């Protein structure tokens, strides 16, 4: 039963004449809203609350939990104490996925750090291409989250709460601002190999209309499943069918006032326009040889690779797509972390570095925000064994790292730090909800004002709290 029908049912069943009067007013308001929503695309560009710093976002989500110890947070003391036990006080009243405290020992980074850029930011030698962009990056070393297992942590990082059913951050931004692309979705999802454990909960629209959800794009073949016409169906025939379905849907909307019907109308229209735009979008043959070499698309080997998805993300924001998520799930290193990180970084380092440099060279980085995100970090201790090449690390929520580049963030910038073991964020701590507030702020959206009326409540991305990280802003 829709919210609108429930309200009418209550008002018309009220004993006094007050219900009839209120219903008349409600019908007038809903009729005006219906007319407006049918005439205006739900993805039409909308004004922000204040001047934005970013217009588009490429959100690279490296699922599994990237190791801050090996990649972004050098800890000389931890390296010095490798093989020793962490004090018992660190484990008191805390929960972990797999760690047995009496069998887990401190373990420093398997890889040395280098100073990158004019700013001299220290990052792992595994990330020379990302490191070459250090002067564009704000690196947050003091992130922390509430969740320690993959699915709840992924959902929490994406939606601000650990339970499924809430809109993702990308959906909130498209809801708040619409999209500047007439022929492509406002939010596109690209994936290499496996997706996140929580699947579409990380890019869904939750209780927002489905227009604002991420749309999954294939990197090869048909860009969107079932987008092409069956044999024998001409564009004219399809157009006539869409117009007929639109008229039927409008009748349904007039009867039920369900906003999801308008979402359906807009989705049919967008799918029709996408039939021409999407195939051209994923055809990378027009890119120069030097561009392919920079991203490493040939080296990657298979279609739909991470390198191709990074290049495709640039093409999407060039065409006005508001939010692009790139997922890569190869970072859950419970064992053999040295070998696993070398492999994973070989896959992502060159394409991400090329993406940031390419956006800058094209004048797009100034208003395109690039994010390296992950649901949590890895423990500074081994997972139930002695430190050796076969050792791994468990999930770690108390202190981890992510970075942002472009889109109005301060380049060559480091925020926060963890303790000498890399266990707890201790300075300029940034909660996941603070990150969400900052993300919206960069797009000119006040996280207190971006709300949606859901079951009588004004719900927002940061219902759990959150504050803008001012030190991240240029």
Secondary structure, 3 states (H helix, E strand, C coil): CCHHHHHHHHHHCCCCCHHHHHHHHHHHHHHHHHHHHHHCCCCCCCCCCCCCCCCEEEEEEEECCCCHHHHCCCCHHHHHCCCCCCCHHHCCCCCCCCCCHHHCCECCCCCCEEEECCCCEEEEHHHHHHHCCHHHEEEEEEEECCCCCHHHHHHHHHHCCCCCCCCCHHHHHHHHHCCCCCCCCCEEEEEECCCCCCHHHHCCCCCCCHHHCCEECCCCCCCCCCCCCCCCCCHHHHHHHHHHHHHHHHHHHHHHCCHHHHHHHHHHHHHHHHHHHHHHHHCHHHCCHHHHHHHCHHHHCCCCCHHHHHHHHHHHHHCCCCEEEEEEECCCCCCCHHHHHHHHHHHHHHHHHHHHHHHHHCCCHHHEEEEEECCCEECCECCCCCCCCCCCCCEECCCEEEEEEECCECCCEEECEECCCCCCEEECCEEHHHHHHHHHHHCCCCCCCCCEEECCEEECCCCCCCCCCHHHEC
